[in-house]
Amino acid sequence: MRSFLWLEGYYHKFVRDFSRVVAPLTNITKKTTKHEWTNKCEEAFQELKKRLISVPALMLPEEREHFVMYNYALRVGIGRVLMQRWVK
């Protein structure tokens, strides 16, 4: 679960209310909480999937607009995201 949330966390910029949506999933990673997959966890997981595969997270590029490349580096590797517009 932590690996999944870490991966999804990179896309928090593209998902409105990301922290609210993933709260049930984040709670089950805490040491003080019993690891139990509840209906709220399932709903959060499905909602997060829906938001990540919908517009504007995944769009075809506009040929006439400029591109911006965002880079990040971690201990495990380097990543890049190519964007055209900032999503609020």
PyMOL Python script that loads the backbone (N, CA, C, O; Angstrom):
from pymol import cmd

cmd.read_pdbstr("""\
ATOM      1  N   MET A   1       0.824  -1.186   0.000  1.00  0.00           N
ATOM      2  CA  MET A   1       0.000   0.000   0.000  1.00  0.00           C
ATOM      3  C   MET A   1       0.869   1.250   0.000  1.00  0.00           C
ATOM      4  O   MET A   1       0.575   2.215  -0.706  1.00  0.00           O
ATOM      5  N   ARG A   2       1.927   1.234   0.783  1.00  0.00           N
ATOM      6  CA  ARG A   2       2.809   2.411   0.823  1.00  0.00           C
ATOM      7  C   ARG A   2       3.432   2.693  -0.531  1.00  0.00           C
ATOM      8  O   ARG A   2       3.546   3.849  -0.937  1.00  0.00           O
ATOM      9  N   SER A   3       3.838   1.644  -1.232  1.00  0.00           N
ATOM     10  CA  SER A   3       4.425   1.817  -2.567  1.00  0.00           C
ATOM     11  C   SER A   3       3.402   2.403  -3.527  1.00  0.00           C
ATOM     12  O   SER A   3       3.719   3.289  -4.320  1.00  0.00           O
ATOM     13  N   PHE A   4       2.177   1.905  -3.451  1.00  0.00           N
ATOM     14  CA  PHE A   4       1.114   2.421  -4.304  1.00  0.00           C
ATOM     15  C   PHE A   4       0.863   3.896  -4.012  1.00  0.00           C
ATOM     16  O   PHE A   4       0.760   4.701  -4.938  1.00  0.00           O
ATOM     17  N   LEU A   5       0.764   4.255  -2.745  1.00  0.00           N
ATOM     18  CA  LEU A   5       0.514   5.647  -2.380  1.00  0.00           C
ATOM     19  C   LEU A   5       1.684   6.547  -2.759  1.00  0.00           C
ATOM     20  O   LEU A   5       1.487   7.702  -3.135  1.00  0.00           O
ATOM     21  N   TRP A   6       2.906   6.014  -2.659  1.00  0.00           N
ATOM     22  CA  TRP A   6       4.072   6.801  -3.065  1.00  0.00           C
ATOM     23  C   TRP A   6       4.001   7.107  -4.554  1.00  0.00           C
ATOM     24  O   TRP A   6       4.256   8.237  -4.971  1.00  0.00           O
ATOM     25  N   LEU A   7       3.658   6.114  -5.350  1.00  0.00           N
ATOM     26  CA  LEU A   7       3.542   6.303  -6.792  1.00  0.00           C
ATOM     27  C   LEU A   7       2.422   7.284  -7.113  1.00  0.00           C
ATOM     28  O   LEU A   7       2.609   8.206  -7.907  1.00  0.00           O
ATOM     29  N   GLU A   8       1.278   7.092  -6.507  1.00  0.00           N
ATOM     30  CA  GLU A   8       0.146   7.976  -6.755  1.00  0.00           C
ATOM     31  C   GLU A   8       0.398   9.385  -6.230  1.00  0.00           C
ATOM     32  O   GLU A   8      -0.130  10.359  -6.766  1.00  0.00           O
ATOM     33  N   GLY A   9       1.199   9.483  -5.188  1.00  0.00           N
ATOM     34  CA  GLY A   9       1.505  10.790  -4.618  1.00  0.00           C
ATOM     35  C   GLY A   9       2.167  11.728  -5.596  1.00  0.00           C
ATOM     36  O   GLY A   9       2.024  12.946  -5.491  1.00  0.00           O
ATOM     37  N   TYR A  10       2.894  11.167  -6.548  1.00  0.00           N
ATOM     38  CA  TYR A  10       3.523  12.028  -7.541  1.00  0.00           C
ATOM     39  C   TYR A  10       2.470  12.750  -8.371  1.00  0.00           C
ATOM     40  O   TYR A  10       2.703  13.865  -8.836  1.00  0.00           O
ATOM     41  N   TYR A  11       1.331  12.132  -8.556  1.00  0.00           N
ATOM     42  CA  TYR A  11       0.276  12.709  -9.385  1.00  0.00           C
ATOM     43  C   TYR A  11      -0.701  13.566  -8.596  1.00  0.00           C
ATOM     44  O   TYR A  11      -1.751  13.941  -9.119  1.00  0.00           O
ATOM     45  N   HIS A  12      -0.378  13.885  -7.345  1.00  0.00           N
ATOM     46  CA  HIS A  12      -1.305  14.670  -6.530  1.00  0.00           C
ATOM     47  C   HIS A  12      -1.630  16.013  -7.160  1.00  0.00           C
ATOM     48  O   HIS A  12      -2.701  16.569  -6.918  1.00  0.00           O
ATOM     49  N   LYS A  13      -0.718  16.539  -7.966  1.00  0.00           N
ATOM     50  CA  LYS A  13      -0.955  17.830  -8.630  1.00  0.00           C
ATOM     51  C   LYS A  13      -2.123  17.757  -9.604  1.00  0.00           C
ATOM     52  O   LYS A  13      -2.760  18.771  -9.890  1.00  0.00           O
ATOM     53  N   PHE A  14      -2.402  16.571 -10.110  1.00  0.00           N
ATOM     54  CA  PHE A  14      -3.411  16.410 -11.143  1.00  0.00           C
ATOM     55  C   PHE A  14      -4.769  15.974 -10.591  1.00  0.00           C
ATOM     56  O   PHE A  14      -5.749  15.916 -11.334  1.00  0.00           O
ATOM     57  N   VAL A  15      -4.831  15.673  -9.316  1.00  0.00           N
ATOM     58  CA  VAL A  15      -6.065  15.154  -8.717  1.00  0.00           C
ATOM     59  C   VAL A  15      -6.574  16.152  -7.688  1.00  0.00           C
ATOM     60  O   VAL A  15      -5.926  16.406  -6.672  1.00  0.00           O
ATOM     61  N   ARG A  16      -7.732  16.707  -7.966  1.00  0.00           N
ATOM     62  CA  ARG A  16      -8.330  17.664  -7.024  1.00  0.00           C
ATOM     63  C   ARG A  16      -8.674  16.941  -5.725  1.00  0.00           C
ATOM     64  O   ARG A  16      -9.200  15.828  -5.750  1.00  0.00           O
ATOM     65  N   ASP A  17      -8.378  17.571  -4.602  1.00  0.00           N
ATOM     66  CA  ASP A  17      -8.640  17.023  -3.255  1.00  0.00           C
ATOM     67  C   ASP A  17      -7.960  15.676  -3.038  1.00  0.00           C
ATOM     68  O   ASP A  17      -8.534  14.772  -2.430  1.00  0.00           O
ATOM     69  N   PHE A  18      -6.745  15.551  -3.535  1.00  0.00           N
ATOM     70  CA  PHE A  18      -6.011  14.285  -3.468  1.00  0.00           C
ATOM     71  C   PHE A  18      -5.922  13.759  -2.036  1.00  0.00           C
ATOM     72  O   PHE A  18      -6.215  12.589  -1.787  1.00  0.00           O
ATOM     73  N   SER A  19      -5.522  14.605  -1.103  1.00  0.00           N
ATOM     74  CA  SER A  19      -5.327  14.138   0.270  1.00  0.00           C
ATOM     75  C   SER A  19      -6.629  13.671   0.904  1.00  0.00           C
ATOM     76  O   SER A  19      -6.622  12.738   1.707  1.00  0.00           O
ATOM     77  N   ARG A  20      -7.736  14.297   0.560  1.00  0.00           N
ATOM     78  CA  ARG A  20      -9.037  13.873   1.080  1.00  0.00           C
ATOM     79  C   ARG A  20      -9.435  12.520   0.489  1.00  0.00           C
ATOM     80  O   ARG A  20      -9.970  11.662   1.191  1.00  0.00           O
ATOM     81  N   VAL A  21      -9.173  12.338  -0.793  1.00  0.00           N
ATOM     82  CA  VAL A  21      -9.548  11.089  -1.459  1.00  0.00           C
ATOM     83  C   VAL A  21      -8.756   9.909  -0.904  1.00  0.00           C
ATOM     84  O   VAL A  21      -9.320   8.840  -0.668  1.00  0.00           O
ATOM     85  N   VAL A  22      -7.451  10.094  -0.693  1.00  0.00           N
ATOM     86  CA  VAL A  22      -6.605   8.970  -0.262  1.00  0.00           C
ATOM     87  C   VAL A  22      -6.542   8.793   1.258  1.00  0.00           C
ATOM     88  O   VAL A  22      -5.846   7.899   1.739  1.00  0.00           O
ATOM     89  N   ALA A  23      -7.242   9.612   2.007  1.00  0.00           N
ATOM     90  CA  ALA A  23      -7.173   9.527   3.475  1.00  0.00           C
ATOM     91  C   ALA A  23      -7.461   8.124   4.018  1.00  0.00           C
ATOM     92  O   ALA A  23      -6.719   7.658   4.883  1.00  0.00           O
ATOM     93  N   PRO A  24      -8.502   7.432   3.552  1.00  0.00           N
ATOM     94  CA  PRO A  24      -8.731   6.072   4.080  1.00  0.00           C
ATOM     95  C   PRO A  24      -7.578   5.110   3.759  1.00  0.00           C
ATOM     96  O   PRO A  24      -7.281   4.212   4.546  1.00  0.00           O
ATOM     97  N   LEU A  25      -6.937   5.298   2.611  1.00  0.00           N
ATOM     98  CA  LEU A  25      -5.813   4.441   2.242  1.00  0.00           C
ATOM     99  C   LEU A  25      -4.570   4.771   3.059  1.00  0.00           C
ATOM    100  O   LEU A  25      -3.807   3.880   3.431  1.00  0.00           O
ATOM    101  N   THR A  26      -4.375   6.039   3.330  1.00  0.00           N
ATOM    102  CA  THR A  26      -3.239   6.469   4.132  1.00  0.00           C
ATOM    103  C   THR A  26      -3.377   5.975   5.570  1.00  0.00           C
ATOM    104  O   THR A  26      -2.388   5.596   6.197  1.00  0.00           O
ATOM    105  N   ASN A  27      -4.592   5.981   6.085  1.00  0.00           N
ATOM    106  CA  ASN A  27      -4.823   5.558   7.472  1.00  0.00           C
ATOM    107  C   ASN A  27      -4.421   4.111   7.723  1.00  0.00           C
ATOM    108  O   ASN A  27      -3.943   3.790   8.812  1.00  0.00           O
ATOM    109  N   ILE A  28      -4.603   3.228   6.743  1.00  0.00           N
ATOM    110  CA  ILE A  28      -4.271   1.817   6.987  1.00  0.00           C
ATOM    111  C   ILE A  28      -2.770   1.556   6.934  1.00  0.00           C
ATOM    112  O   ILE A  28      -2.328   0.446   7.232  1.00  0.00           O
ATOM    113  N   THR A  29      -1.977   2.564   6.559  1.00  0.00           N
ATOM    114  CA  THR A  29      -0.515   2.391   6.556  1.00  0.00           C
ATOM    115  C   THR A  29       0.109   2.796   7.888  1.00  0.00           C
ATOM    116  O   THR A  29       1.298   2.566   8.108  1.00  0.00           O
ATOM    117  N   LYS A  30      -0.672   3.389   8.767  1.00  0.00           N
ATOM    118  CA  LYS A  30      -0.142   3.823  10.060  1.00  0.00           C
ATOM    119  C   LYS A  30       0.089   2.622  10.971  1.00  0.00           C
ATOM    120  O   LYS A  30      -0.658   1.644  10.933  1.00  0.00           O
ATOM    121  N   LYS A  31       1.126   2.710  11.784  1.00  0.00           N
ATOM    122  CA  LYS A  31       1.442   1.621  12.709  1.00  0.00           C
ATOM    123  C   LYS A  31       0.378   1.439  13.781  1.00  0.00           C
ATOM    124  O   LYS A  31       0.190   0.334  14.290  1.00  0.00           O
ATOM    125  N   THR A  32      -0.314   2.509  14.124  1.00  0.00           N
ATOM    126  CA  THR A  32      -1.314   2.450  15.192  1.00  0.00           C
ATOM    127  C   THR A  32      -2.677   1.968  14.708  1.00  0.00           C
ATOM    128  O   THR A  32      -3.584   1.765  15.515  1.00  0.00           O
ATOM    129  N   THR A  33      -2.828   1.783  13.394  1.00  0.00           N
ATOM    130  CA  THR A  33      -4.112   1.390  12.828  1.00  0.00           C
ATOM    131  C   THR A  33      -4.053  -0.052  12.343  1.00  0.00           C
ATOM    132  O   THR A  33      -3.055  -0.478  11.762  1.00  0.00           O
ATOM    133  N   LYS A  34      -5.116  -0.792  12.581  1.00  0.00           N
ATOM    134  CA  LYS A  34      -5.213  -2.165  12.099  1.00  0.00           C
ATOM    135  C   LYS A  34      -5.346  -2.144  10.573  1.00  0.00           C
ATOM    136  O   LYS A  34      -6.139  -1.381  10.023  1.00  0.00           O
ATOM    137  N   HIS A  35      -4.569  -2.982   9.903  1.00  0.00           N
ATOM    138  CA  HIS A  35      -4.617  -3.051   8.446  1.00  0.00           C
ATOM    139  C   HIS A  35      -5.859  -3.838   8.026  1.00  0.00           C
ATOM    140  O   HIS A  35      -5.857  -5.069   8.003  1.00  0.00           O
ATOM    141  N   GLU A  36      -6.914  -3.101   7.695  1.00  0.00           N
ATOM    142  CA  GLU A  36      -8.167  -3.722   7.306  1.00  0.00           C
ATOM    143  C   GLU A  36      -8.746  -2.975   6.113  1.00  0.00           C
ATOM    144  O   GLU A  36      -8.970  -1.766   6.177  1.00  0.00           O
ATOM    145  N   TRP A  37      -8.988  -3.701   5.024  1.00  0.00           N
ATOM    146  CA  TRP A  37      -9.517  -3.102   3.801  1.00  0.00           C
ATOM    147  C   TRP A  37     -11.028  -2.962   3.968  1.00  0.00           C
ATOM    148  O   TRP A  37     -11.763  -3.950   3.922  1.00  0.00           O
ATOM    149  N   THR A  38     -11.479  -1.734   4.160  1.00  0.00           N
ATOM    150  CA  THR A  38     -12.897  -1.457   4.402  1.00  0.00           C
ATOM    151  C   THR A  38     -13.567  -0.961   3.130  1.00  0.00           C
ATOM    152  O   THR A  38     -12.919  -0.767   2.101  1.00  0.00           O
ATOM    153  N   ASN A  39     -14.882  -0.760   3.221  1.00  0.00           N
ATOM    154  CA  ASN A  39     -15.612  -0.193   2.078  1.00  0.00           C
ATOM    155  C   ASN A  39     -15.099   1.203   1.741  1.00  0.00           C
ATOM    156  O   ASN A  39     -15.037   1.582   0.572  1.00  0.00           O
ATOM    157  N   LYS A  40     -14.732   1.963   2.769  1.00  0.00           N
ATOM    158  CA  LYS A  40     -14.194   3.308   2.524  1.00  0.00           C
ATOM    159  C   LYS A  40     -12.873   3.225   1.754  1.00  0.00           C
ATOM    160  O   LYS A  40     -12.610   4.054   0.883  1.00  0.00           O
ATOM    161  N   CYS A  41     -12.051   2.237   2.070  1.00  0.00           N
ATOM    162  CA  CYS A  41     -10.788   2.046   1.352  1.00  0.00           C
ATOM    163  C   CYS A  41     -11.056   1.708  -0.111  1.00  0.00           C
ATOM    164  O   CYS A  41     -10.413   2.250  -1.011  1.00  0.00           O
ATOM    165  N   GLU A  42     -11.994   0.825  -0.336  1.00  0.00           N
ATOM    166  CA  GLU A  42     -12.335   0.433  -1.710  1.00  0.00           C
ATOM    167  C   GLU A  42     -12.880   1.619  -2.493  1.00  0.00           C
ATOM    168  O   GLU A  42     -12.506   1.829  -3.646  1.00  0.00           O
ATOM    169  N   GLU A  43     -13.764   2.397  -1.870  1.00  0.00           N
ATOM    170  CA  GLU A  43     -14.316   3.575  -2.527  1.00  0.00           C
ATOM    171  C   GLU A  43     -13.218   4.581  -2.855  1.00  0.00           C
ATOM    172  O   GLU A  43     -13.215   5.161  -3.941  1.00  0.00           O
ATOM    173  N   ALA A  44     -12.292   4.791  -1.933  1.00  0.00           N
ATOM    174  CA  ALA A  44     -11.180   5.722  -2.162  1.00  0.00           C
ATOM    175  C   ALA A  44     -10.298   5.228  -3.299  1.00  0.00           C
ATOM    176  O   ALA A  44      -9.889   6.014  -4.154  1.00  0.00           O
ATOM    177  N   PHE A  45     -10.004   3.937  -3.316  1.00  0.00           N
ATOM    178  CA  PHE A  45      -9.178   3.350  -4.368  1.00  0.00           C
ATOM    179  C   PHE A  45      -9.839   3.514  -5.731  1.00  0.00           C
ATOM    180  O   PHE A  45      -9.179   3.910  -6.692  1.00  0.00           O
ATOM    181  N   GLN A  46     -11.122   3.219  -5.827  1.00  0.00           N
ATOM    182  CA  GLN A  46     -11.841   3.342  -7.096  1.00  0.00           C
ATOM    183  C   GLN A  46     -11.934   4.803  -7.543  1.00  0.00           C
ATOM    184  O   GLN A  46     -11.790   5.099  -8.729  1.00  0.00           O
ATOM    185  N   GLU A  47     -12.172   5.705  -6.605  1.00  0.00           N
ATOM    186  CA  GLU A  47     -12.242   7.136  -6.934  1.00  0.00           C
ATOM    187  C   GLU A  47     -10.894   7.650  -7.427  1.00  0.00           C
ATOM    188  O   GLU A  47     -10.833   8.423  -8.383  1.00  0.00           O
ATOM    189  N   LEU A  48      -9.830   7.226  -6.784  1.00  0.00           N
ATOM    190  CA  LEU A  48      -8.492   7.643  -7.204  1.00  0.00           C
ATOM    191  C   LEU A  48      -8.185   7.122  -8.602  1.00  0.00           C
ATOM    192  O   LEU A  48      -7.657   7.861  -9.434  1.00  0.00           O
ATOM    193  N   LYS A  49      -8.506   5.874  -8.867  1.00  0.00           N
ATOM    194  CA  LYS A  49      -8.302   5.317 -10.209  1.00  0.00           C
ATOM    195  C   LYS A  49      -9.078   6.117 -11.248  1.00  0.00           C
ATOM    196  O   LYS A  49      -8.551   6.452 -12.309  1.00  0.00           O
ATOM    197  N   LYS A  50     -10.333   6.418 -10.932  1.00  0.00           N
ATOM    198  CA  LYS A  50     -11.179   7.163 -11.867  1.00  0.00           C
ATOM    199  C   LYS A  50     -10.588   8.539 -12.169  1.00  0.00           C
ATOM    200  O   LYS A  50     -10.568   8.975 -13.320  1.00  0.00           O
ATOM    201  N   ARG A  51     -10.112   9.211 -11.136  1.00  0.00           N
ATOM    202  CA  ARG A  51      -9.565  10.552 -11.333  1.00  0.00           C
ATOM    203  C   ARG A  51      -8.234  10.545 -12.080  1.00  0.00           C
ATOM    204  O   ARG A  51      -7.920  11.495 -12.797  1.00  0.00           O
ATOM    205  N   LEU A  52      -7.461   9.491 -11.919  1.00  0.00           N
ATOM    206  CA  LEU A  52      -6.164   9.434 -12.591  1.00  0.00           C
ATOM    207  C   LEU A  52      -6.269   9.107 -14.073  1.00  0.00           C
ATOM    208  O   LEU A  52      -5.377   9.465 -14.842  1.00  0.00           O
ATOM    209  N   ILE A  53      -7.323   8.443 -14.487  1.00  0.00           N
ATOM    210  CA  ILE A  53      -7.440   8.077 -15.896  1.00  0.00           C
ATOM    211  C   ILE A  53      -8.400   8.981 -16.656  1.00  0.00           C
ATOM    212  O   ILE A  53      -8.696   8.723 -17.823  1.00  0.00           O
ATOM    213  N   SER A  54      -8.884  10.026 -16.017  1.00  0.00           N
ATOM    214  CA  SER A  54      -9.818  10.923 -16.682  1.00  0.00           C
ATOM    215  C   SER A  54      -9.139  12.239 -17.027  1.00  0.00           C
ATOM    216  O   SER A  54      -8.042  12.538 -16.556  1.00  0.00           O
ATOM    217  N   VAL A  55      -9.807  13.006 -17.848  1.00  0.00           N
ATOM    218  CA  VAL A  55      -9.328  14.333 -18.217  1.00  0.00           C
ATOM    219  C   VAL A  55      -9.343  15.185 -16.967  1.00  0.00           C
ATOM    220  O   VAL A  55     -10.275  15.012 -16.182  1.00  0.00           O
ATOM    221  N   PRO A  56      -8.432  16.068 -16.698  1.00  0.00           N
ATOM    222  CA  PRO A  56      -7.305  16.446 -17.532  1.00  0.00           C
ATOM    223  C   PRO A  56      -6.015  15.700 -17.225  1.00  0.00           C
ATOM    224  O   PRO A  56      -4.962  16.074 -17.743  1.00  0.00           O
ATOM    225  N   ALA A  57      -6.059  14.661 -16.403  1.00  0.00           N
ATOM    226  CA  ALA A  57      -4.817  13.954 -16.079  1.00  0.00           C
ATOM    227  C   ALA A  57      -4.182  13.347 -17.320  1.00  0.00           C
ATOM    228  O   ALA A  57      -2.959  13.363 -17.463  1.00  0.00           O
ATOM    229  N   LEU A  58      -4.993  12.816 -18.208  1.00  0.00           N
ATOM    230  CA  LEU A  58      -4.482  12.222 -19.435  1.00  0.00           C
ATOM    231  C   LEU A  58      -5.133  12.912 -20.633  1.00  0.00           C
ATOM    232  O   LEU A  58      -6.318  12.709 -20.896  1.00  0.00           O
ATOM    233  N   MET A  59      -4.376  13.715 -21.350  1.00  0.00           N
ATOM    234  CA  MET A  59      -4.885  14.429 -22.519  1.00  0.00           C
ATOM    235  C   MET A  59      -3.870  14.350 -23.647  1.00  0.00           C
ATOM    236  O   MET A  59      -2.674  14.181 -23.410  1.00  0.00           O
ATOM    237  N   LEU A  60      -4.349  14.472 -24.855  1.00  0.00           N
ATOM    238  CA  LEU A  60      -3.445  14.584 -25.988  1.00  0.00           C
ATOM    239  C   LEU A  60      -2.855  15.987 -26.004  1.00  0.00           C
ATOM    240  O   LEU A  60      -3.541  16.944 -25.647  1.00  0.00           O
ATOM    241  N   PRO A  61      -1.608  16.127 -26.408  1.00  0.00           N
ATOM    242  CA  PRO A  61      -0.991  17.456 -26.401  1.00  0.00           C
ATOM    243  C   PRO A  61      -1.555  18.361 -27.488  1.00  0.00           C
ATOM    244  O   PRO A  61      -1.997  17.902 -28.542  1.00  0.00           O
ATOM    245  N   GLU A  62      -1.526  19.655 -27.203  1.00  0.00           N
ATOM    246  CA  GLU A  62      -1.883  20.673 -28.184  1.00  0.00           C
ATOM    247  C   GLU A  62      -0.620  21.026 -28.954  1.00  0.00           C
ATOM    248  O   GLU A  62       0.376  21.430 -28.354  1.00  0.00           O
ATOM    249  N   GLU A  63      -0.644  20.881 -30.256  1.00  0.00           N
ATOM    250  CA  GLU A  63       0.559  21.081 -31.063  1.00  0.00           C
ATOM    251  C   GLU A  63       1.110  22.501 -30.975  1.00  0.00           C
ATOM    252  O   GLU A  63       2.322  22.688 -31.080  1.00  0.00           O
ATOM    253  N   ARG A  64       0.269  23.489 -30.789  1.00  0.00           N
ATOM    254  CA  ARG A  64       0.710  24.889 -30.832  1.00  0.00           C
ATOM    255  C   ARG A  64       1.063  25.468 -29.472  1.00  0.00           C
ATOM    256  O   ARG A  64       1.409  26.646 -29.377  1.00  0.00           O
ATOM    257  N   GLU A  65       0.982  24.673 -28.433  1.00  0.00           N
ATOM    258  CA  GLU A  65       1.319  25.171 -27.099  1.00  0.00           C
ATOM    259  C   GLU A  65       2.715  24.725 -26.698  1.00  0.00           C
ATOM    260  O   GLU A  65       3.226  23.716 -27.185  1.00  0.00           O
ATOM    261  N   HIS A  66       3.327  25.497 -25.798  1.00  0.00           N
ATOM    262  CA  HIS A  66       4.657  25.166 -25.299  1.00  0.00           C
ATOM    263  C   HIS A  66       4.589  23.998 -24.320  1.00  0.00           C
ATOM    264  O   HIS A  66       3.565  23.759 -23.679  1.00  0.00           O
ATOM    265  N   PHE A  67       5.697  23.284 -24.223  1.00  0.00           N
ATOM    266  CA  PHE A  67       5.817  22.189 -23.273  1.00  0.00           C
ATOM    267  C   PHE A  67       6.720  22.604 -22.120  1.00  0.00           C
ATOM    268  O   PHE A  67       7.639  23.403 -22.297  1.00  0.00           O
ATOM    269  N   VAL A  68       6.456  22.065 -20.958  1.00  0.00           N
ATOM    270  CA  VAL A  68       7.313  22.259 -19.788  1.00  0.00           C
ATOM    271  C   VAL A  68       7.658  20.873 -19.267  1.00  0.00           C
ATOM    272  O   VAL A  68       6.779  20.023 -19.121  1.00  0.00           O
ATOM    273  N   MET A  69       8.946  20.641 -18.985  1.00  0.00           N
ATOM    274  CA  MET A  69       9.358  19.349 -18.452  1.00  0.00           C
ATOM    275  C   MET A  69       9.710  19.507 -16.984  1.00  0.00           C
ATOM    276  O   MET A  69      10.531  20.347 -16.617  1.00  0.00           O
ATOM    277  N   TYR A  70       9.078  18.686 -16.142  1.00  0.00           N
ATOM    278  CA  TYR A  70       9.378  18.661 -14.720  1.00  0.00           C
ATOM    279  C   TYR A  70      10.216  17.421 -14.437  1.00  0.00           C
ATOM    280  O   TYR A  70       9.867  16.317 -14.856  1.00  0.00           O
ATOM    281  N   ASN A  71      11.307  17.607 -13.734  1.00  0.00           N
ATOM    282  CA  ASN A  71      12.210  16.501 -13.390  1.00  0.00           C
ATOM    283  C   ASN A  71      12.212  16.299 -11.879  1.00  0.00           C
ATOM    284  O   ASN A  71      12.028  17.242 -11.110  1.00  0.00           O
ATOM    285  N   TYR A  72      12.421  15.062 -11.476  1.00  0.00           N
ATOM    286  CA  TYR A  72      12.584  14.778 -10.054  1.00  0.00           C
ATOM    287  C   TYR A  72      13.553  13.615  -9.912  1.00  0.00           C
ATOM    288  O   TYR A  72      13.648  12.754 -10.786  1.00  0.00           O
ATOM    289  N   ALA A  73      14.267  13.607  -8.797  1.00  0.00           N
ATOM    290  CA  ALA A  73      15.231  12.538  -8.535  1.00  0.00           C
ATOM    291  C   ALA A  73      15.029  12.015  -7.127  1.00  0.00           C
ATOM    292  O   ALA A  73      14.842  12.779  -6.180  1.00  0.00           O
ATOM    293  N   LEU A  74      15.071  10.711  -7.011  1.00  0.00           N
ATOM    294  CA  LEU A  74      14.952  10.042  -5.725  1.00  0.00           C
ATOM    295  C   LEU A  74      16.085   9.031  -5.614  1.00  0.00           C
ATOM    296  O   LEU A  74      16.853   8.852  -6.559  1.00  0.00           O
ATOM    297  N   ARG A  75      16.189   8.392  -4.503  1.00  0.00           N
ATOM    298  CA  ARG A  75      17.228   7.374  -4.339  1.00  0.00           C
ATOM    299  C   ARG A  75      17.057   6.214  -5.312  1.00  0.00           C
ATOM    300  O   ARG A  75      18.034   5.574  -5.700  1.00  0.00           O
ATOM    301  N   VAL A  76      15.822   5.947  -5.701  1.00  0.00           N
ATOM    302  CA  VAL A  76      15.552   4.779  -6.545  1.00  0.00           C
ATOM    303  C   VAL A  76      15.545   5.093  -8.035  1.00  0.00           C
ATOM    304  O   VAL A  76      15.489   4.169  -8.846  1.00  0.00           O
ATOM    305  N   GLY A  77      15.599   6.352  -8.417  1.00  0.00           N
ATOM    306  CA  GLY A  77      15.609   6.660  -9.845  1.00  0.00           C
ATOM    307  C   GLY A  77      15.295   8.108 -10.132  1.00  0.00           C
ATOM    308  O   GLY A  77      15.143   8.934  -9.233  1.00  0.00           O
ATOM    309  N   ILE A  78      15.202   8.383 -11.414  1.00  0.00           N
ATOM    310  CA  ILE A  78      14.919   9.729 -11.911  1.00  0.00           C
ATOM    311  C   ILE A  78      13.637   9.652 -12.723  1.00  0.00           C
ATOM    312  O   ILE A  78      13.405   8.678 -13.439  1.00  0.00           O
ATOM    313  N   GLY A  79      12.805  10.683 -12.609  1.00  0.00           N
ATOM    314  CA  GLY A  79      11.562  10.710 -13.362  1.00  0.00           C
ATOM    315  C   GLY A  79      11.342  12.051 -14.012  1.00  0.00           C
ATOM    316  O   GLY A  79      11.910  13.062 -13.599  1.00  0.00           O
ATOM    317  N   ARG A  80      10.512  12.047 -15.031  1.00  0.00           N
ATOM    318  CA  ARG A  80      10.176  13.275 -15.742  1.00  0.00           C
ATOM    319  C   ARG A  80       8.693  13.259 -16.096  1.00  0.00           C
ATOM    320  O   ARG A  80       8.098  12.206 -16.319  1.00  0.00           O
ATOM    321  N   VAL A  81       8.115  14.459 -16.141  1.00  0.00           N
ATOM    322  CA  VAL A  81       6.739  14.626 -16.593  1.00  0.00           C
ATOM    323  C   VAL A  81       6.734  15.767 -17.581  1.00  0.00           C
ATOM    324  O   VAL A  81       7.258  16.844 -17.296  1.00  0.00           O
ATOM    325  N   LEU A  82       6.150  15.541 -18.733  1.00  0.00           N
ATOM    326  CA  LEU A  82       6.032  16.565 -19.760  1.00  0.00           C
ATOM    327  C   LEU A  82       4.624  17.126 -19.697  1.00  0.00           C
ATOM    328  O   LEU A  82       3.647  16.388 -19.819  1.00  0.00           O
ATOM    329  N   MET A  83       4.521  18.450 -19.503  1.00  0.00           N
ATOM    330  CA  MET A  83       3.210  19.074 -19.335  1.00  0.00           C
ATOM    331  C   MET A  83       3.071  20.272 -20.251  1.00  0.00           C
ATOM    332  O   MET A  83       4.057  20.859 -20.698  1.00  0.00           O
ATOM    333  N   GLN A  84       1.817  20.624 -20.520  1.00  0.00           N
ATOM    334  CA  GLN A  84       1.535  21.839 -21.271  1.00  0.00           C
ATOM    335  C   GLN A  84       0.804  22.871 -20.440  1.00  0.00           C
ATOM    336  O   GLN A  84       1.064  24.067 -20.577  1.00  0.00           O
ATOM    337  N   ARG A  85      -0.088  22.445 -19.595  1.00  0.00           N
ATOM    338  CA  ARG A  85      -0.862  23.377 -18.779  1.00  0.00           C
ATOM    339  C   ARG A  85      -0.862  22.908 -17.332  1.00  0.00           C
ATOM    340  O   ARG A  85      -0.822  21.711 -17.049  1.00  0.00           O
ATOM    341  N   TRP A  86      -0.907  23.870 -16.430  1.00  0.00           N
ATOM    342  CA  TRP A  86      -1.008  23.543 -15.008  1.00  0.00           C
ATOM    343  C   TRP A  86      -2.465  23.352 -14.667  1.00  0.00           C
ATOM    344  O   TRP A  86      -3.297  24.185 -15.026  1.00  0.00           O
ATOM    345  N   VAL A  87      -2.795  22.269 -13.980  1.00  0.00           N
ATOM    346  CA  VAL A  87      -4.166  21.971 -13.591  1.00  0.00           C
ATOM    347  C   VAL A  87      -4.373  22.409 -12.155  1.00  0.00           C
ATOM    348  O   VAL A  87      -3.610  22.011 -11.274  1.00  0.00           O
ATOM    349  N   LYS A  88      -5.391  23.220 -11.902  1.00  0.00           N
ATOM    350  CA  LYS A  88      -5.669  23.681 -10.549  1.00  0.00           C
ATOM    351  C   LYS A  88      -6.694  22.814  -9.902  1.00  0.00           C
ATOM    352  O   LYS A  88      -7.061  23.048  -8.750  1.00  0.00           O
TER     353      LYS A  88
END
""", "prot")
cmd.dss("prot")
cmd.show_as("cartoon", "prot")
cmd.util.cbc("prot")
cmd.orient("prot")
